[in-house]
Amino acid sequence: MKKFIKKLLMFFGLASISATVIPAIVNSYWEAAIFAFQLLFMLLVVFLLQLLTEKLSLKIPLLKYFIDLVITLSVGLSFGWIWKWYEPSYAWMMFAMIIPVYVIGYFLDIVKVKKDVKVINQQIKRRREKLRE
């Protein structure tokens, strides 16, 4: 399921960029295309910073997720402020947009881990049964 969602979102992102760039080229209206590339660049920065957090060996897994959330919020707020995506009085909207996406991703990870643990436990059980025979 996670692979399906990742593939769906990847193609949605590519289609969104294509849907903004092609009309921009044809109609010389670049505002939407520029926003799409700004968003893409912001996400690139978030993912590169999150790669750094993966190198940290934290004993508390929730701390890593919290650090990743803080990074995502910080970069989102910073780039949004630089590129004037929001009025300062509406900064809360960045939280309202970023946190749900992050929470959904977190829960997808939990579902995958639970599935992996179940498969590993089944393999251990089968191996034990084979060793008893």
SVG drawing of the C-alpha trace seen along z (x, -y; Angstrom):
<svg xmlns="http://www.w3.org/2000/svg" viewBox="-5 -39 30 73">
<polyline fill="none" stroke="black" stroke-width="0.4" points="0.0,0.0 2.8,-2.4 4.5,-1.7 1.2,-2.5 0.7,-5.8 4.4,-6.8 4.0,-6.0 0.6,-7.9 2.1,-11.0 5.2,-10.9 3.2,-10.9 0.8,-13.5 3.8,-15.7 5.2,-15.2 1.8,-15.8 1.4,-19.0 4.7,-20.3 3.9,-19.4 0.5,-21.0 2.0,-24.3 5.1,-24.4 3.5,-23.5 0.8,-26.2 3.5,-28.7 5.5,-28.1 2.5,-28.4 0.8,-31.3 3.8,-33.1 2.1,-33.0 4.8,-31.7 3.3,-32.4 2.0,-28.9 5.1,-27.2 7.4,-29.4 5.4,-28.3 5.7,-24.7 9.4,-24.9 9.7,-26.9 7.7,-24.1 9.9,-21.4 13.1,-23.2 11.7,-23.6 10.9,-19.8 14.4,-19.1 15.9,-21.1 13.6,-19.3 14.6,-15.9 18.3,-16.7 18.1,-17.9 16.2,-14.8 18.9,-12.7 21.2,-14.2 18.9,-13.3 19.0,-9.6 22.7,-9.6 21.9,-10.5 21.7,-7.4 18.9,-8.4 17.7,-5.9 14.2,-7.4 12.5,-7.0 9.9,-9.6 12.7,-12.2 13.8,-11.6 10.2,-12.1 10.0,-15.3 13.3,-16.6 12.1,-15.9 8.8,-17.7 10.7,-20.7 12.9,-20.7 9.9,-20.5 8.1,-23.3 11.2,-25.5 12.0,-25.1 8.4,-25.6 7.9,-28.7 11.3,-30.1 10.8,-29.5 7.2,-30.6 8.3,-33.9 11.1,-34.4 8.8,-33.8 5.8,-35.5 3.5,-32.5 1.6,-33.8 0.9,-36.9 2.7,-36.9 -0.7,-36.9 -1.6,-33.7 1.6,-31.8 -0.6,-29.3 -1.8,-28.1 1.7,-26.7 1.3,-24.6 -2.2,-23.5 -0.8,-22.4 2.4,-20.8 1.4,-18.9 -1.4,-16.8 0.8,-15.7 3.6,-14.8 1.3,-12.9 -0.2,-10.9 3.4,-10.0 4.2,-9.0 1.2,-6.7 2.1,-5.1 5.5,-4.3 4.0,-2.8 1.7,-0.6 4.7,0.6 6.8,1.3 4.0,3.3 3.6,5.3 7.4,5.9 7.4,7.0 4.6,9.5 6.4,11.0 9.7,11.3 7.9,12.9 6.3,15.4 9.7,16.2 11.2,16.7 8.3,19.0 8.8,21.1 12.5,21.3 12.0,22.5 9.6,25.1 12.1,26.4 14.8,26.6 12.6,28.7 12.0,31.3"/>
</svg>
